[in-house]
Amino acid sequence: MATETKVINVAPESELGRFLEEIGEAPVVLEKNGERYVLAREDAHDIWADYDPEQVRQALRQGTGILAGVDRESLLSDLRAAREQDSIGRHDR
């Protein structure tokens, strides 16, 4: 189900407006009933401005076979174990 981004205009002199000024550029995690929401300043930079599909294809071709010889089960086991670890900055805990 596609949803559109909802824009809420905040008056600079409001309590929320002053709070947004205080936090500056750092993202903020809001929590309500155990559900967490990340509030972050939108980056005005267009991430697709310098996108070159041929460069991406070339990088993918160069990466072909990079995991050849790696024990798949061991790698997957290591990834599962890493996901269970508590780490600084993790927002899902």
MIDOSE-1310 file (N, C-alpha, C; in nm, 2 decimals, decimal comma, always signed):
residues 93
mate	+0,08/-0,12/+0,00/+0,00/+0,00/+0,00/+0,09/+0,12/+0,00; +0,08/+0,21/-0,10/+0,16/+0,33/-0,11/+0,10/+0,44/-0,03; +0,18/+0,51/+0,04/+0,14/+0,62/+0,12/+0,22/+0,75/+0,08; +0,15/+0,86/+0,09/+0,22/+0,99/+0,07/+0,28/+1,04/+0,20
tkvi	+0,39/+1,11/+0,19/+0,44/+1,18/+0,30/+0,35/+1,29/+0,34; +0,32/+1,29/+0,47/+0,23/+1,40/+0,52/+0,32/+1,51/+0,58; +0,29/+1,63/+0,54/+0,37/+1,75/+0,58/+0,28/+1,83/+0,68; +0,34/+1,85/+0,80/+0,28/+1,93/+0,90/+0,36/+2,06/+0,92
nvap	+0,30/+2,17/+0,90/+0,37/+2,30/+0,91/+0,38/+2,33/+1,06; +0,50/+2,37/+1,10/+0,52/+2,40/+1,24/+0,56/+2,55/+1,25; +0,49/+2,62/+1,34/+0,52/+2,77/+1,36/+0,65/+2,78/+1,44; +0,74/+2,86/+1,39/+0,87/+2,87/+1,46/+0,86/+2,91/+1,61
esel	+0,76/+2,99/+1,64/+0,75/+3,03/+1,78/+0,67/+2,93/+1,87; +0,62/+2,82/+1,81/+0,55/+2,72/+1,89/+0,65/+2,64/+1,97; +0,60/+2,56/+2,07/+0,68/+2,48/+2,15/+0,76/+2,38/+2,06; +0,69/+2,32/+1,97/+0,76/+2,22/+1,88/+0,86/+2,29/+1,79
grfl	+0,83/+2,41/+1,74/+0,93/+2,49/+1,66/+1,05/+2,52/+1,74; +1,04/+2,56/+1,87/+1,15/+2,59/+1,95/+1,23/+2,46/+1,98; +1,16/+2,35/+2,00/+1,23/+2,22/+2,02/+1,31/+2,18/+1,90; +1,26/+2,20/+1,78/+1,33/+2,16/+1,66/+1,46/+2,25/+1,64
eeig	+1,45/+2,37/+1,68/+1,57/+2,46/+1,68/+1,67/+2,41/+1,77; +1,63/+2,36/+1,89/+1,72/+2,31/+1,99/+1,80/+2,19/+1,95; +1,73/+2,10/+1,88/+1,80/+1,97/+1,85/+1,89/+1,99/+1,73; +1,87/+2,09/+1,65/+1,96/+2,11/+1,54/+1,95/+2,00/+1,43
eapv	+2,06/+1,94/+1,40/+2,07/+1,85/+1,29/+2,06/+1,70/+1,33; +2,07/+1,68/+1,46/+2,07/+1,54/+1,51/+1,93/+1,48/+1,50; +1,92/+1,35/+1,45/+1,79/+1,28/+1,45/+1,74/+1,26/+1,59; +1,60/+1,26/+1,60/+1,54/+1,24/+1,73/+1,45/+1,12/+1,72
vlek	+1,45/+1,03/+1,83/+1,36/+0,92/+1,83/+1,25/+0,95/+1,92; +1,13/+0,94/+1,87/+1,00/+0,96/+1,95/+0,95/+0,83/+1,98; +0,90/+0,81/+2,10/+0,84/+0,68/+2,14/+0,70/+0,70/+2,19; +0,61/+0,61/+2,14/+0,47/+0,62/+2,19/+0,42/+0,47/+2,20
nger	+0,39/+0,43/+2,32/+0,34/+0,30/+2,34/+0,43/+0,19/+2,29; +0,56/+0,21/+2,31/+0,66/+0,11/+2,26/+0,69/+0,12/+2,12; +0,62/+0,20/+2,04/+0,66/+0,22/+1,90/+0,75/+0,34/+1,88; +0,85/+0,32/+1,80/+0,95/+0,43/+1,79/+0,94/+0,49/+1,65
yvla	+0,96/+0,62/+1,64/+0,96/+0,70/+1,52/+1,08/+0,78/+1,51; +1,15/+0,79/+1,40/+1,27/+0,87/+1,38/+1,23/+1,00/+1,31; +1,26/+1,11/+1,38/+1,24/+1,24/+1,32/+1,38/+1,30/+1,29; +1,40/+1,33/+1,16/+1,53/+1,38/+1,11/+1,51/+1,49/+1,01
reda	+1,60/+1,58/+1,01/+1,60/+1,69/+0,92/+1,61/+1,64/+0,78; +1,53/+1,68/+0,68/+1,54/+1,63/+0,55/+1,66/+1,69/+0,48; +1,73/+1,61/+0,41/+1,85/+1,65/+0,34/+1,81/+1,71/+0,20; +1,84/+1,83/+0,17/+1,80/+1,90/+0,05/+1,88/+1,85/-0,07
hdiw	+1,99/+1,78/-0,04/+2,07/+1,72/-0,15/+2,00/+1,61/-0,23; +2,00/+1,62/-0,36/+1,93/+1,52/-0,44/+2,03/+1,40/-0,46; +1,99/+1,29/-0,39/+2,08/+1,17/-0,39/+2,10/+1,11/-0,53; +2,01/+1,15/-0,62/+2,01/+1,09/-0,76/+2,08/+1,18/-0,86
adyd	+2,12/+1,30/-0,81/+2,18/+1,40/-0,90/+2,30/+1,35/-0,98; +2,39/+1,27/-0,92/+2,51/+1,22/-0,99/+2,50/+1,08/-1,03; +2,38/+1,02/-1,02/+2,36/+0,88/-1,05/+2,40/+0,84/-1,19; +2,48/+0,74/-1,21/+2,52/+0,69/-1,34/+2,49/+0,54/-1,34
peqv	+2,39/+0,50/-1,41/+2,35/+0,36/-1,41/+2,47/+0,27/-1,46; +2,54/+0,32/-1,56/+2,65/+0,24/-1,62/+2,76/+0,22/-1,51; +2,78/+0,32/-1,43/+2,89/+0,30/-1,33/+2,84/+0,20/-1,22; +2,71/+0,20/-1,19/+2,66/+0,10/-1,10/+2,68/-0,04/-1,16
rqal	+2,64/-0,06/-1,29/+2,65/-0,19/-1,35/+2,80/-0,24/-1,35; +2,89/-0,14/-1,38/+3,03/-0,18/-1,38/+3,08/-0,22/-1,24; +3,03/-0,15/-1,13/+3,07/-0,19/-1,00/+3,02/-0,33/-0,96; +2,89/-0,36/-1,01/+2,83/-0,49/-0,98/+2,91/-0,60/-1,05
rqgt	+2,96/-0,57/-1,18/+3,04/-0,67/-1,25/+3,17/-0,69/-1,18; +3,23/-0,59/-1,13/+3,36/-0,60/-1,06/+3,34/-0,68/-0,93; +3,23/-0,68/-0,87/+3,20/-0,75/-0,75/+3,17/-0,90/-0,77; +3,15/-0,94/-0,89/+3,11/-1,07/-0,92/+3,22/-1,17/-0,87
gila	+3,17/-1,27/-0,79/+3,26/-1,37/-0,74/+3,34/-1,33/-0,61; +3,31/-1,22/-0,56/+3,39/-1,17/-0,44/+3,37/-1,26/-0,32; +3,26/-1,33/-0,31/+3,24/-1,42/-0,20/+3,26/-1,57/-0,24; +3,32/-1,59/-0,35/+3,36/-1,73/-0,39/+3,45/-1,79/-0,29
gvdr	+3,42/-1,91/-0,25/+3,50/-1,98/-0,15/+3,46/-1,95/-0,01; +3,37/-1,86/+0,02/+3,32/-1,83/+0,15/+3,22/-1,94/+0,19; +3,23/-1,99/+0,32/+3,14/-2,09/+0,37/+3,01/-2,02/+0,40; +2,91/-2,04/+0,31/+2,78/-1,97/+0,32/+2,71/-1,99/+0,46
esll	+2,70/-2,11/+0,51/+2,64/-2,14/+0,64/+2,71/-2,07/+0,75; +2,84/-2,06/+0,75/+2,92/-1,99/+0,85/+2,89/-1,84/+0,84; +2,89/-1,79/+0,72/+2,86/-1,65/+0,71/+2,72/-1,61/+0,76; +2,62/-1,69/+0,72/+2,48/-1,66/+0,77/+2,47/-1,68/+0,92
sdlr	+2,54/-1,77/+0,98/+2,54/-1,79/+1,12/+2,61/-1,67/+1,19; +2,72/-1,62/+1,13/+2,78/-1,50/+1,19/+2,69/-1,38/+1,18; +2,62/-1,36/+1,07/+2,53/-1,25/+1,05/+2,41/-1,26/+1,15; +2,36/-1,38/+1,17/+2,25/-1,39/+1,27/+2,30/-1,35/+1,41
aare	+2,42/-1,40/+1,45/+2,48/-1,37/+1,58/+2,50/-1,22/+1,59; +2,55/-1,16/+1,49/+2,58/-1,01/+1,50/+2,45/-0,93/+1,51; +2,34/-0,98/+1,45/+2,21/-0,91/+1,46/+2,15/-0,92/+1,61; +2,19/-1,02/+1,68/+2,14/-1,04/+1,82/+2,22/-0,95/+1,92
qdsi	+2,33/-0,90/+1,88/+2,41/-0,82/+1,97/+2,35/-0,68/+1,99; +2,37/-0,63/+2,11/+2,33/-0,50/+2,14/+2,44/-0,41/+2,09; +2,41/-0,30/+2,02/+2,51/-0,21/+1,98/+2,47/-0,07/+2,00; +2,56/+0,02/+2,02/+2,54/+0,16/+2,04/+2,47/+0,22/+1,91
grhd	+2,37/+0,30/+1,94/+2,30/+0,37/+1,83/+2,19/+0,29/+1,76; +2,17/+0,17/+1,81/+2,06/+0,08/+1,76/+1,93/+0,13/+1,80; +1,84/+0,16/+1,71/+1,71/+0,22/+1,74/+1,60/+0,13/+1,77; +1,62/+0,00/+1,75/+1,51/-0,10/+1,76/+1,50/-0,16/+1,90
r	+1,58/-0,10/+2,00/+1,58/-0,16/+2,13/+1,54/-0,05/+2,23
